[in-house]
Amino acid sequence: MIDILQPAFMQRALLAALLVGVAAPAIGIYLVQRRQAIMGDGIGHVALTGVALGFLLSTSPVWTAVVVASLGSVAMELIRWYGRTRGDVALAMLFYGGMAGGVLIINLAPGGTTADLLSPLFGSVMTVSPEDVTAIVVLSGLALAVSFGLRRQLFAVCQDEEFARVSGLPVRLLNLLLAVTAAVTVTVAMRVVGLLLVSALMVIPVAAAQQVTRGFATTMGLAVGMGVLVSVSGTATSYYADVPPGATIVLLAIALFAVLSAAAPLLNRARLRARARGEEAPGRKDRAGEREGEGREAAEGVTVVR
């Protein structure tokens, strides 16, 4: 296993996979809470326009993708608030407009063809450059700072916007911040799983964790752990088996979800039995204490009124 750490490109690939494995579920849990699990796909399609713009301007496609995806996510939120168009229609516009813009712009770039979009679409973690690692570290740090630093506020907004507004929280600002952070996370994951599969890494670990957990913090912690597990193990598997890393990561996540879904009924029954035993034991103890108290009071000549 130590040989996988010797090539420099694998060191970069594993570091990128680790960071994406942490950041994607940490942001994805809020999207799942808001029932916007598909939002990552819409942002991914918009980010494709940013990637193509990077080719056209001969600059880093990661940073142009961040800018374009952030603008697209903000536009979607504004349409959802002020426009008469429903949120699903806004997502559809992100899907189709982003894809069309990417294909059009890449063909305007000098020597550019649609084949240049295959890497960002499906991921190419083995070709992560030192510059990409720097961008992933910075962007992942920003995403995690928002996700964990504003955990209580974001949870309140995602759970019940009206209650959060009455409580004095800046709901619209938090919604915009979450949308931009989701766009940043999608761009971060572009190199690892690809824009077409990034939503799976944001959603599936969260859905798997929900099968066996109840609290929000516990679900987030387990989802992040599973995101790291499937990202790193999928990257290692792709190195040894010579298979696409993005597809491997997503299939491992689905397999983990299937295992936890099968184990969930057994865990629930175990919880119920433990709860029943816990409730039964204090009841017996209270009744024994009650009888002991009555005996003590009677011995002292005290009349017990029941």
PASEBA-1860 file (N, C-alpha, C; in nm, 3 decimals):
! residues 306
1> MIDILQPA> 0.082/-0.121/0.000/0.000/0.000/0.000/0.086/0.127/0.000 ~ 0.209/0.117/0.053/0.292/0.237/0.064/0.333/0.289/-0.072 ~ 0.331/0.201/-0.175/0.374/0.245/-0.307/0.279/0.347/-0.367 ~ 0.155/0.353/-0.319/0.060/0.448/-0.375/0.096/0.592/-0.337 ~ 0.174/0.608/-0.231/0.213/0.742/-0.185/0.343/0.792/-0.247 ~ 0.408/0.708/-0.325/0.537/0.748/-0.382/0.523/0.844/-0.501 ~ 0.433/0.817/-0.598/0.421/0.913/-0.709/0.365/1.046/-0.661 ~ 0.420/1.155/-0.710/0.375/1.288/-0.668/0.230/1.313/-0.709
9> FMQRALLA> 0.192/1.261/-0.827/0.054/1.285/-0.872/-0.047/1.215/-0.782 ~ -0.008/1.100/-0.722/-0.100/1.031/-0.632/-0.109/1.102/-0.498 ~ -0.002/1.163/-0.455/-0.007/1.243/-0.332/-0.106/1.358/-0.348 ~ -0.098/1.424/-0.464/-0.193/1.533/-0.490/-0.335/1.481/-0.504 ~ -0.349/1.367/-0.570/-0.482/1.310/-0.591/-0.547/1.271/-0.459 ~ -0.472/1.207/-0.370/-0.527/1.165/-0.242/-0.561/1.285/-0.153 ~ -0.477/1.389/-0.158/-0.505/1.509/-0.080/-0.633/1.576/-0.131 ~ -0.646/1.584/-0.263/-0.767/1.643/-0.321/-0.891/1.561/-0.284
17> ALLVGVAA> -0.878/1.428/-0.291/-0.991/1.341/-0.257/-1.030/1.357/-0.110 ~ -0.931/1.369/-0.023/-0.957/1.387/0.120/-1.035/1.516/0.145 ~ -0.990/1.626/0.086/-1.055/1.754/0.107/-1.197/1.757/0.050 ~ -1.213/1.700/-0.067/-1.346/1.695/-0.129/-1.439/1.604/-0.047 ~ -1.383/1.494/0.004/-1.463/1.403/0.086/-1.516/1.469/0.212 ~ -1.443/1.566/0.264/-1.490/1.639/0.382/-1.589/1.749/0.342 ~ -1.556/1.827/0.240/-1.634/1.946/0.207/-1.770/1.912/0.144 ~ -1.774/1.814/0.055/-1.899/1.787/-0.018/-2.014/1.746/0.074
25> PAIGIYLV> -1.998/1.648/0.163/-2.111/1.615/0.252/-2.141/1.726/0.354 ~ -2.038/1.801/0.394/-2.058/1.908/0.492/-2.151/2.016/0.439 ~ -2.148/2.041/0.309/-2.240/2.136/0.247/-2.366/2.064/0.199 ~ -2.350/1.942/0.153/-2.464/1.867/0.100/-2.573/1.844/0.203 ~ -2.537/1.835/0.331/-2.638/1.809/0.434/-2.741/1.922/0.440 ~ -2.699/2.044/0.412/-2.794/2.156/0.413/-2.885/2.150/0.290 ~ -2.831/2.110/0.177/-2.913/2.097/0.058/-3.017/1.986/0.076 ~ -2.976/1.876/0.138/-3.071/1.767/0.165/-3.179/1.815/0.262
33> QRRQAIMG> -3.139/1.893/0.362/-3.233/1.945/0.461/-3.336/2.035/0.394 ~ -3.293/2.110/0.291/-3.384/2.201/0.220/-3.458/2.132/0.106 ~ -3.437/2.003/0.092/-3.496/1.927/-0.019/-3.452/1.983/-0.155 ~ -3.325/2.020/-0.163/-3.266/2.070/-0.287/-3.144/1.985/-0.324 ~ -3.161/1.854/-0.309/-3.049/1.764/-0.334/-3.000/1.774/-0.479 ~ -3.087/1.812/-0.569/-3.050/1.817/-0.711/-2.978/1.947/-0.746 ~ -2.968/2.039/-0.650/-2.908/2.169/-0.678/-2.764/2.157/-0.724 ~ -2.690/2.059/-0.670/-2.552/2.041/-0.710/-2.537/2.014/-0.859
41> DGIGHVAL> -2.633/1.941/-0.917/-2.628/1.916/-1.061/-2.645/2.044/-1.140 ~ -2.741/2.128/-1.098/-2.763/2.254/-1.168/-2.640/2.343/-1.164 ~ -2.580/2.353/-1.046/-2.460/2.436/-1.033/-2.346/2.376/-1.115 ~ -2.338/2.243/-1.118/-2.234/2.178/-1.197/-2.243/2.211/-1.344 ~ -2.365/2.218/-1.395/-2.382/2.254/-1.536/-2.342/2.398/-1.562 ~ -2.373/2.487/-1.468/-2.331/2.626/-1.484/-2.180/2.638/-1.477 ~ -2.118/2.560/-1.385/-1.972/2.563/-1.373/-1.904/2.522/-1.503 ~ -1.973/2.442/-1.583/-1.915/2.401/-1.712/-1.891/2.522/-1.801
49> TGVALGFL> -1.979/2.621/-1.795/-1.956/2.745/-1.869/-1.830/2.814/-1.819 ~ -1.809/2.813/-1.687/-1.688/2.873/-1.632/-1.562/2.801/-1.675 ~ -1.569/2.668/-1.683/-1.453/2.590/-1.729/-1.419/2.628/-1.873 ~ -1.521/2.634/-1.957/-1.498/2.671/-2.097/-1.444/2.813/-2.108 ~ -1.492/2.902/-2.021/-1.443/3.039/-2.022/-1.295/3.044/-1.984 ~ -1.252/2.954/-1.894/-1.111/2.947/-1.860/-1.025/2.909/-1.979 ~ -1.074/2.813/-2.060/-1.002/2.778/-2.182/-0.996/2.897/-2.278 ~ -1.107/2.968/-2.290/-1.112/3.081/-2.383/-1.017/3.192/-2.342
57> LSTSPVWT> -1.006/3.216/-2.211/-0.921/3.325/-2.162/-0.779/3.278/-2.129 ~ -0.752/3.150/-2.153/-0.620/3.091/-2.124/-0.579/3.113/-1.979 ~ -0.672/3.086/-1.889/-0.646/3.099/-1.746/-0.694/2.974/-1.675 ~ -0.678/2.970/-1.543/-0.717/2.851/-1.467/-0.868/2.830/-1.473 ~ -0.914/2.716/-1.524/-1.058/2.692/-1.531/-1.123/2.677/-1.394 ~ -1.045/2.646/-1.292/-1.103/2.630/-1.158/-1.157/2.764/-1.108 ~ -1.079/2.869/-1.121/-1.122/2.998/-1.069/-1.233/3.059/-1.152 ~ -1.228/3.045/-1.283/-1.339/3.096/-1.365/-1.466/3.017/-1.337
65> AVVVASLG> -1.452/2.888/-1.312/-1.569/2.807/-1.277/-1.629/2.851/-1.144 ~ -1.544/2.887/-1.047/-1.593/2.936/-0.918/-1.677/3.062/-0.938 ~ -1.625/3.155/-1.017/-1.695/3.282/-1.038/-1.829/3.260/-1.108 ~ -1.827/3.184/-1.216/-1.950/3.164/-1.294/-2.052/3.082/-1.215 ~ -2.007/2.977/-1.147/-2.100/2.895/-1.068/-2.160/2.975/-0.953 ~ -2.081/3.061/-0.890/-2.134/3.145/-0.781/-2.239/3.242/-0.834 ~ -2.211/3.304/-0.947/-2.309/3.395/-1.006/-2.438/3.320/-1.044 ~ -2.421/3.199/-1.097/-2.539/3.119/-1.134/-2.623/3.081/-1.013
73> SVAMELIR> -2.558/3.043/-0.904/-2.632/3.004/-0.783/-2.704/3.124/-0.722 ~ -2.639/3.241/-0.725/-2.704/3.363/-0.676/-2.824/3.397/-0.763 ~ -2.808/3.385/-0.895/-2.920/3.413/-0.986/-3.037/3.320/-0.958 ~ -3.008/3.194/-0.930/-3.115/3.101/-0.900/-3.191/3.139/-0.774 ~ -3.118/3.183/-0.672/-3.183/3.226/-0.548/-3.268/3.351/-0.572 ~ -3.217/3.445/-0.652/-3.292/3.567/-0.679/-3.419/3.536/-0.758 ~ -3.410/3.446/-0.852/-3.529/3.405/-0.927/-3.631/3.340/-0.834 ~ -3.582/3.260/-0.741/-3.672/3.192/-0.648/-3.743/3.292/-0.556
81> WYGRTRGD> -3.675/3.401/-0.521/-3.736/3.499/-0.431/-3.830/3.594/-0.504 ~ -3.778/3.659/-0.611/-3.848/3.772/-0.670/-3.927/3.737/-0.797 ~ -3.888/3.633/-0.864/-3.956/3.599/-0.988/-4.079/3.514/-0.963 ~ -4.163/3.509/-1.061/-4.280/3.422/-1.052/-4.246/3.279/-1.090 ~ -4.126/3.263/-1.144/-4.084/3.130/-1.184/-4.053/3.047/-1.061 ~ -4.097/2.925/-1.058/-4.074/2.838/-0.944/-3.928/2.792/-0.941 ~ -3.889/2.739/-0.825/-3.751/2.697/-0.808/-3.707/2.589/-0.903 ~ -3.799/2.496/-0.938/-3.759/2.388/-1.027/-3.734/2.439/-1.168
89> VALAMLFY> -3.807/2.542/-1.209/-3.784/2.601/-1.341/-3.650/2.675/-1.342 ~ -3.618/2.741/-1.231/-3.489/2.808/-1.223/-3.375/2.707/-1.232 ~ -3.392/2.592/-1.166/-3.291/2.487/-1.176/-3.278/2.438/-1.319 ~ -3.391/2.422/-1.388/-3.387/2.376/-1.526/-3.310/2.474/-1.614 ~ -3.330/2.604/-1.590/-3.256/2.704/-1.667/-3.106/2.694/-1.639 ~ -3.070/2.667/-1.514/-2.929/2.647/-1.482/-2.873/2.526/-1.556 ~ -2.950/2.418/-1.556/-2.907/2.297/-1.625/-2.875/2.326/-1.772 ~ -2.976/2.369/-1.843/-2.964/2.378/-1.989/-2.879/2.495/-2.033
97> GGMAGGVL> -2.895/2.609/-1.967/-2.815/2.726/-2.003/-2.667/2.704/-1.976 ~ -2.635/2.641/-1.863/-2.496/2.615/-1.830/-2.430/2.519/-1.927 ~ -2.500/2.412/-1.961/-2.444/2.316/-2.055/-2.426/2.378/-2.193 ~ -2.528/2.451/-2.240/-2.520/2.512/-2.372/-2.408/2.616/-2.377 ~ -2.397/2.697/-2.271/-2.291/2.797/-2.268/-2.152/2.735/-2.269 ~ -2.134/2.624/-2.197/-2.005/2.557/-2.197/-1.966/2.504/-2.333 ~ -2.061/2.439/-2.400/-2.033/2.383/-2.532/-2.003/2.493/-2.633 ~ -2.078/2.602/-2.627/-2.058/2.712/-2.721/-1.922/2.779/-2.701
105> IINLAPGG> -1.889/2.810/-2.574/-1.766/2.885/-2.547/-1.642/2.799/-2.575 ~ -1.647/2.670/-2.545/-1.529/2.586/-2.566/-1.495/2.577/-2.714 ~ -1.595/2.587/-2.799/-1.569/2.583/-2.943/-1.520/2.716/-2.997 ~ -1.537/2.823/-2.917/-1.482/2.953/-2.955/-1.337/2.969/-2.912 ~ -1.294/2.885/-2.816/-1.156/2.892/-2.767/-1.060/2.843/-2.874 ~ -0.940/2.901/-2.883/-0.841/2.857/-2.983/-0.805/2.710/-2.964 ~ -0.834/2.629/-3.063/-0.804/2.487/-3.058/-0.892/2.408/-2.964 ~ -0.996/2.470/-2.911/-1.082/2.402/-2.815/-1.188/2.317/-2.883
113> TTADLLSP> -1.218/2.201/-2.826/-1.325/2.114/-2.873/-1.403/2.063/-2.752 ~ -1.517/2.004/-2.778/-1.598/1.951/-2.668/-1.526/1.838/-2.593 ~ -1.426/1.777/-2.657/-1.349/1.673/-2.589/-1.274/1.729/-2.468 ~ -1.244/1.860/-2.470/-1.174/1.921/-2.357/-1.262/1.928/-2.232 ~ -1.392/1.909/-2.249/-1.484/1.916/-2.136/-1.503/1.780/-2.068 ~ -1.451/1.675/-2.126/-1.471/1.542/-2.068/-1.407/1.531/-1.930 ~ -1.289/1.589/-1.913/-1.220/1.580/-1.784/-1.298/1.648/-1.672 ~ -1.341/1.775/-1.689/-1.420/1.835/-1.582/-1.558/1.773/-1.566
121> LFGSVMTV> -1.613/1.715/-1.672/-1.745/1.654/-1.661/-1.743/1.527/-1.577 ~ -1.641/1.444/-1.594/-1.639/1.314/-1.527/-1.526/1.301/-1.425 ~ -1.443/1.403/-1.411/-1.337/1.399/-1.311/-1.209/1.339/-1.366 ~ -1.098/1.390/-1.315/-0.967/1.338/-1.354/-0.870/1.367/-1.242 ~ -0.891/1.301/-1.129/-0.815/1.332/-1.010/-0.667/1.299/-1.026 ~ -0.634/1.208/-1.119/-0.494/1.171/-1.140/-0.414/1.282/-1.207 ~ -0.482/1.379/-1.266/-0.413/1.487/-1.335/-0.417/1.617/-1.254 ~ -0.442/1.608/-1.125/-0.446/1.728/-1.041/-0.307/1.790/-1.034
129> SPEDVTAI> -0.298/1.917/-1.068/-0.170/1.987/-1.068/-0.146/2.054/-0.933 ~ -0.023/2.097/-0.906/0.003/2.171/-0.780/-0.085/2.295/-0.767 ~ -0.110/2.364/-0.879/-0.199/2.481/-0.875/-0.340/2.441/-0.838 ~ -0.386/2.326/-0.890/-0.519/2.276/-0.854/-0.528/2.245/-0.705 ~ -0.423/2.185/-0.650/-0.421/2.153/-0.508/-0.434/2.281/-0.424 ~ -0.362/2.385/-0.464/-0.372/2.513/-0.392/-0.514/2.566/-0.394 ~ -0.574/2.563/-0.512/-0.713/2.610/-0.524/-0.808/2.525/-0.441 ~ -0.790/2.394/-0.443/-0.879/2.304/-0.367/-0.864/2.328/-0.217
137> VVLSGLAL> -0.740/2.348/-0.171/-0.718/2.373/-0.027/-0.787/2.502/0.016 ~ -0.768/2.607/-0.062/-0.828/2.737/-0.027/-0.979/2.730/-0.030 ~ -1.034/2.676/-0.137/-1.180/2.673/-0.152/-1.245/2.578/-0.052 ~ -1.181/2.465/-0.026/-1.235/2.372/0.074/-1.235/2.436/0.213 ~ -1.128/2.510/0.244/-1.122/2.579/0.373/-1.235/2.679/0.388 ~ -1.266/2.754/0.281/-1.377/2.849/0.287/-1.511/2.778/0.306 ~ -1.530/2.670/0.231/-1.656/2.596/0.242/-1.676/2.537/0.381 ~ -1.569/2.482/0.438/-1.579/2.423/0.571/-1.597/2.530/0.679
145> AVSFGLRR> -1.536/2.646/0.659/-1.553/2.754/0.756/-1.699/2.798/0.763 ~ -1.764/2.805/0.649/-1.906/2.841/0.646/-1.992/2.729/0.704 ~ -1.963/2.607/0.663/-2.046/2.493/0.704/-2.043/2.471/0.855 ~ -1.924/2.474/0.914/-1.913/2.447/1.058/-1.927/2.574/1.142 ~ -1.877/2.685/1.091/-1.884/2.809/1.167/-2.025/2.863/1.181 ~ -2.108/2.842/1.079/-2.247/2.890/1.081/-2.345/2.773/1.087 ~ -2.305/2.667/1.152/-2.387/2.545/1.153/-2.526/2.569/1.212 ~ -2.533/2.636/1.324/-2.663/2.658/1.389/-2.753/2.747/1.306
153> QLFAVCQD> -2.696/2.855/1.250/-2.777/2.947/1.171/-2.827/2.882/1.042 ~ -2.738/2.811/0.973/-2.778/2.746/0.849/-2.880/2.635/0.874 ~ -2.863/2.563/0.983/-2.961/2.459/1.016/-3.098/2.520/1.041 ~ -3.102/2.632/1.113/-3.229/2.697/1.142/-3.298/2.744/1.014 ~ -3.220/2.801/0.921/-3.277/2.849/0.795/-3.327/2.732/0.709 ~ -3.249/2.625/0.705/-3.288/2.510/0.623/-3.407/2.435/0.683 ~ -3.419/2.438/0.815/-3.528/2.368/0.881/-3.660/2.443/0.868 ~ -3.659/2.573/0.893/-3.782/2.652/0.890/-3.745/2.799/0.868
161> EEFARVSG> -3.761/2.845/0.745/-3.722/2.982/0.712/-3.804/3.085/0.789 ~ -3.934/3.061/0.804/-4.019/3.157/0.873/-3.978/3.172/1.019 ~ -3.953/3.060/1.084/-3.910/3.065/1.224/-3.775/3.135/1.236 ~ -3.683/3.106/1.141/-3.552/3.171/1.144/-3.565/3.321/1.124 ~ -3.658/3.363/1.038/-3.678/3.506/1.015/-3.735/3.573/1.139 ~ -3.831/3.509/1.204/-3.889/3.564/1.326/-3.783/3.571/1.437 ~ -3.689/3.476/1.435/-3.584/3.474/1.536/-3.479/3.582/1.515 ~ -3.489/3.654/1.404/-3.396/3.764/1.379/-3.277/3.728/1.292
169> LPVRLLNL> -3.276/3.609/1.235/-3.164/3.570/1.149/-3.177/3.635/1.011 ~ -3.064/3.674/0.948/-3.069/3.729/0.812/-3.088/3.616/0.709 ~ -3.212/3.576/0.691/-3.242/3.455/0.613/-3.192/3.466/0.470 ~ -3.218/3.579/0.406/-3.179/3.593/0.265/-3.027/3.592/0.250 ~ -2.960/3.657/0.340/-2.814/3.658/0.334/-2.759/3.517/0.355 ~ -2.815/3.443/0.449/-2.770/3.307/0.474/-2.800/3.216/0.357 ~ -2.916/3.236/0.292/-2.948/3.157/0.174/-2.850/3.184/0.061 ~ -2.815/3.310/0.041/-2.718/3.344/-0.062/-2.581/3.286/-0.029
177> LLAVTAAV> -2.543/3.295/0.097/-2.414/3.240/0.139/-2.409/3.090/0.117 ~ -2.519/3.021/0.149/-2.524/2.876/0.128/-2.516/2.842/-0.020 ~ -2.585/2.920/-0.104/-2.582/2.895/-0.248/-2.441/2.913/-0.304 ~ -2.373/3.020/-0.263/-2.236/3.045/-0.310/-2.141/2.937/-0.259 ~ -2.159/2.896/-0.134/-2.073/2.791/-0.078/-2.095/2.659/-0.150 ~ -2.220/2.630/-0.186/-2.247/2.509/-0.264/-2.179/2.517/-0.400 ~ -2.179/2.635/-0.462/-2.111/2.652/-0.591/-1.961/2.632/-0.576 ~ -1.903/2.683/-0.468/-1.760/2.664/-0.443/-1.729/2.516/-0.423
185> TVTVAMRV> -1.816/2.446/-0.350/-1.793/2.304/-0.324/-1.802/2.222/-0.453 ~ -1.897/2.256/-0.537/-1.909/2.186/-0.666/-1.781/2.204/-0.747 ~ -1.728/2.325/-0.748/-1.606/2.351/-0.824/-1.487/2.276/-0.764 ~ -1.482/2.271/-0.631/-1.374/2.196/-0.565/-1.378/2.049/-0.606 ~ -1.498/1.993/-0.611/-1.512/1.850/-0.640/-1.500/1.818/-0.788 ~ -1.489/1.921/-0.871/-1.485/1.900/-1.016/-1.371/1.808/-1.057 ~ -1.255/1.826/-1.001/-1.138/1.747/-1.039/-1.148/1.602/-0.990 ~ -1.221/1.581/-0.882/-1.224/1.448/-0.821/-1.332/1.360/-0.880
193> VGLLLVSA> -1.457/1.405/-0.878/-1.567/1.321/-0.927/-1.631/1.374/-1.054 ~ -1.601/1.498/-1.092/-1.658/1.553/-1.214/-1.787/1.628/-1.187 ~ -1.819/1.721/-1.275/-1.937/1.806/-1.256/-2.067/1.728/-1.267 ~ -2.069/1.621/-1.344/-2.192/1.544/-1.359/-2.220/1.453/-1.240 ~ -2.116/1.421/-1.162/-2.132/1.327/-1.052/-2.115/1.393/-0.915 ~ -2.085/1.522/-0.913/-2.054/1.587/-0.786/-2.172/1.585/-0.691 ~ -2.293/1.597/-0.744/-2.411/1.598/-0.657/-2.424/1.468/-0.578 ~ -2.378/1.358/-0.638/-2.386/1.229/-0.569/-2.300/1.229/-0.443
201> LMVIPVAA> -2.181/1.288/-0.452/-2.093/1.292/-0.335/-2.144/1.388/-0.229 ~ -2.223/1.485/-0.268/-2.280/1.578/-0.173/-2.403/1.520/-0.103 ~ -2.472/1.429/-0.169/-2.602/1.382/-0.120/-2.597/1.241/-0.063 ~ -2.532/1.148/-0.133/-2.540/1.006/-0.093/-2.481/0.981/0.046 ~ -2.362/1.034/0.082/-2.315/1.012/0.219/-2.412/1.065/0.325 ~ -2.477/1.177/0.296/-2.576/1.231/0.390/-2.695/1.138/0.402 ~ -2.746/1.092/0.287/-2.860/1.000/0.289/-2.825/0.870/0.359 ~ -2.702/0.823/0.340/-2.659/0.700/0.408/-2.651/0.721/0.559
209> AQQVTRGF> -2.597/0.834/0.601/-2.585/0.862/0.744/-2.722/0.874/0.809 ~ -2.819/0.929/0.737/-2.953/0.945/0.792/-3.021/0.811/0.821 ~ -2.974/0.705/0.759/-3.034/0.574/0.783/-3.009/0.525/0.925 ~ -2.899/0.569/0.986/-2.860/0.512/1.115/-2.841/0.617/1.224 ~ -2.865/0.744/1.194/-2.849/0.849/1.294/-2.978/0.929/1.307 ~ -2.984/1.010/1.414/-3.102/1.092/1.438/-3.068/1.241/1.448 ~ -2.967/1.277/1.523/-2.933/1.417/1.542/-2.861/1.477/1.422 ~ -2.873/1.609/1.405/-2.810/1.677/1.293/-2.658/1.670/1.300
217> ATTMGLAV> -2.602/1.698/1.418/-2.456/1.698/1.433/-2.399/1.558/1.411 ~ -2.469/1.457/1.462/-2.423/1.319/1.442/-2.428/1.280/1.296 ~ -2.536/1.320/1.229/-2.550/1.290/1.086/-2.440/1.358/1.006 ~ -2.410/1.482/1.038/-2.304/1.554/0.966/-2.169/1.486/0.987 ~ -2.139/1.450/1.110/-2.011/1.386/1.138/-1.995/1.254/1.065 ~ -2.100/1.172/1.068/-2.093/1.042/1.000/-2.087/1.060/0.849 ~ -2.163/1.156/0.795/-2.162/1.181/0.651/-2.024/1.225/0.603 ~ -1.959/1.312/0.680/-1.825/1.357/0.645/-1.728/1.239/0.649
225> GMGVLVSV> -1.739/1.156/0.753/-1.652/1.039/0.762/-1.669/0.945/0.644 ~ -1.795/0.922/0.604/-1.819/0.835/0.488/-1.775/0.902/0.358 ~ -1.787/1.033/0.349/-1.738/1.102/0.231/-1.588/1.086/0.214 ~ -1.514/1.099/0.324/-1.369/1.078/0.319/-1.337/0.934/0.283 ~ -1.410/0.839/0.343/-1.385/0.697/0.317/-1.401/0.662/0.170 ~ -1.514/0.702/0.110/-1.538/0.663/-0.030/-1.448/0.741/-0.125 ~ -1.415/0.865/-0.092/-1.329/0.945/-0.180/-1.187/0.890/-0.185 ~ -1.131/0.865/-0.068/-0.993/0.817/-0.062/-0.984/0.672/-0.114
233> SGTATSYY> -1.076/0.587/-0.070/-1.072/0.448/-0.116/-1.103/0.437/-0.265 ~ -1.193/0.521/-0.316/-1.222/0.520/-0.459/-1.103/0.565/-0.542 ~ -1.030/0.666/-0.492/-0.910/0.711/-0.562/-0.802/0.603/-0.561 ~ -0.785/0.536/-0.446/-0.687/0.428/-0.438/-0.726/0.311/-0.528 ~ -0.854/0.279/-0.532/-0.901/0.170/-0.618/-0.877/0.202/-0.765 ~ -0.899/0.326/-0.803/-0.878/0.364/-0.943/-0.731/0.354/-0.981 ~ -0.640/0.375/-0.884/-0.497/0.364/-0.910/-0.457/0.220/-0.936 ~ -0.507/0.128/-0.855/-0.469/-0.012/-0.869/-0.547/-0.083/-0.980
241> ADVPPGAT> -0.674/-0.050/-0.996/-0.758/-0.122/-1.092/-0.767/-0.052/-1.227 ~ -0.709/0.069/-1.239/-0.711/0.145/-1.363/-0.855/0.167/-1.411 ~ -0.937/0.221/-1.322/-1.076/0.254/-1.353/-1.098/0.402/-1.324 ~ -1.204/0.463/-1.379/-1.229/0.606/-1.355/-1.255/0.635/-1.207 ~ -1.185/0.730/-1.149/-1.201/0.755/-1.005/-1.339/0.809/-0.968 ~ -1.393/0.901/-1.049/-1.523/0.959/-1.015/-1.633/0.855/-1.007 ~ -1.641/0.770/-1.109/-1.742/0.665/-1.109/-1.721/0.567/-0.995 ~ -1.595/0.535/-0.965/-1.564/0.442/-0.856/-1.610/0.499/-0.722
249> IVLLAIAL> -1.584/0.627/-0.700/-1.623/0.691/-0.575/-1.774/0.689/-0.557 ~ -1.846/0.722/-0.662/-1.992/0.726/-0.653/-2.050/0.587/-0.630 ~ -1.998/0.487/-0.699/-2.049/0.351/-0.680/-2.019/0.299/-0.540 ~ -1.903/0.335/-0.485/-1.873/0.296/-0.347/-1.971/0.364/-0.250 ~ -2.003/0.489/-0.277/-2.100/0.560/-0.191/-2.237/0.494/-0.197 ~ -2.279/0.453/-0.317/-2.409/0.386/-0.330/-2.408/0.251/-0.259 ~ -2.296/0.178/-0.269/-2.285/0.049/-0.199/-2.293/0.069/-0.049 ~ -2.228/0.175/0.001/-2.233/0.203/0.145/-2.374/0.239/0.188
257> FAVLSAAA> -2.444/0.314/0.104/-2.583/0.348/0.134/-2.669/0.222/0.141 ~ -2.647/0.128/0.049/-2.725/0.003/0.048/-2.699/-0.078/0.174 ~ -2.572/-0.083/0.216/-2.538/-0.160/0.338/-2.605/-0.099/0.460 ~ -2.597/0.033/0.475/-2.656/0.098/0.592/-2.809/0.092/0.589 ~ -2.866/0.097/0.469/-3.012/0.083/0.460/-3.057/-0.054/0.505 ~ -2.978/-0.158/0.471/-3.012/-0.293/0.515/-2.992/-0.310/0.665 ~ -2.892/-0.240/0.720/-2.864/-0.252/0.863/-2.954/-0.165/0.949 ~ -3.019/-0.066/0.891/-3.099/0.029/0.968/-3.210/-0.037/1.050
265> PLLNRARL> -3.289/-0.130/0.993/-3.394/-0.194/1.075/-3.338/-0.268/1.196 ~ -3.225/-0.334/1.180/-3.164/-0.404/1.293/-3.120/-0.305/1.401 ~ -3.062/-0.194/1.359/-3.020/-0.094/1.457/-3.139/-0.030/1.527 ~ -3.247/-0.007/1.453/-3.366/0.052/1.514/-3.426/-0.041/1.618 ~ -3.431/-0.171/1.587/-3.484/-0.267/1.684/-3.395/-0.273/1.809 ~ -3.264/-0.265/1.788/-3.172/-0.266/1.903/-3.194/-0.141/1.989 ~ -3.216/-0.025/1.925/-3.243/0.097/2.000/-3.372/0.084/2.082 ~ -3.476/0.027/2.019/-3.603/0.013/2.089/-3.590/-0.080/2.209
273> RARARGEE> -3.518/-0.190/2.193/-3.498/-0.281/2.306/-3.419/-0.214/2.418 ~ -3.315/-0.140/2.380/-3.235/-0.071/2.482/-3.318/0.034/2.553 ~ -3.404/0.106/2.478/-3.489/0.207/2.539/-3.591/0.143/2.634 ~ -3.647/0.029/2.590/-3.744/-0.040/2.676/-3.678/-0.086/2.805 ~ -3.558/-0.140/2.795/-3.488/-0.183/2.917/-3.454/-0.064/3.007 ~ -3.416/0.048/2.943/-3.382/0.166/3.021/-3.502/0.224/3.093 ~ -3.621/0.219/3.029/-3.741/0.271/3.093/-3.792/0.177/3.202 ~ -3.773/0.048/3.178/-3.823/-0.051/3.273/-3.741/-0.049/3.402
281> APGRKDRA> -3.610/-0.036/3.390/-3.523/-0.041/3.508/-3.549/0.074/3.605 ~ -3.560/0.200/3.560/-3.591/0.308/3.653/-3.727/0.291/3.718 ~ -3.823/0.234/3.643/-3.956/0.213/3.698/-3.951/0.119/3.816 ~ -3.877/0.009/3.802/-3.864/-0.084/3.914/-3.793/-0.019/4.031 ~ -3.691/0.061/4.000/-3.616/0.128/4.105/-3.703/0.227/4.182 ~ -3.787/0.302/4.106/-3.873/0.400/4.171/-3.975/0.333/4.262 ~ -4.032/0.221/4.214/-4.131/0.150/4.295/-4.067/0.093/4.421 ~ -3.943/0.041/4.407/-3.874/-0.012/4.524/-3.844/0.099/4.624
289> GEREGEGR> -3.804/0.214/4.573/-3.777/0.327/4.661/-3.903/0.375/4.730 ~ -4.015/0.370/4.655/-4.142/0.412/4.711/-4.181/0.323/4.829 ~ -4.167/0.189/4.809/-4.202/0.096/4.917/-4.110/0.115/5.037 ~ -3.980/0.139/5.008/-3.885/0.160/5.117/-3.920/0.286/5.195 ~ -3.961/0.391/5.127/-3.999/0.515/5.193/-4.123/0.498/5.279 ~ -4.219/0.422/5.224/-4.341/0.398/5.300/-4.309/0.322/5.429 ~ -4.224/0.221/5.420/-4.188/0.144/5.538/-4.118/0.230/5.642 ~ -4.029/0.322/5.593/-3.956/0.408/5.684/-4.050/0.506/5.753
297> EAAEGVTV> -4.145/0.560/5.673/-4.240/0.654/5.731/-4.332/0.586/5.831 ~ -4.377/0.464/5.800/-4.464/0.390/5.892/-4.391/0.359/6.020 ~ -4.261/0.326/6.010/-4.183/0.294/6.130/-4.168/0.416/6.220 ~ -4.170/0.534/6.158/-4.155/0.656/6.237/-4.289/0.711/6.286 ~ -4.401/0.636/6.252/-4.533/0.679/6.298/-4.593/0.790/6.213 ~ -4.545/0.805/6.088/-4.597/0.908/5.997/-4.705/0.847/5.914 ~ -4.817/0.916/5.900/-4.926/0.870/5.814/-4.899/0.907/5.670 ~ -4.902/0.811/5.581/-4.873/0.834/5.440/-5.005/0.850/5.367
305> VR> -5.024/0.963/5.299/-5.147/0.987/5.223/-5.118/0.962/5.075 ~ -5.197/0.875/5.011/-5.179/0.844/4.870/-5.305/0.879/4.792
END
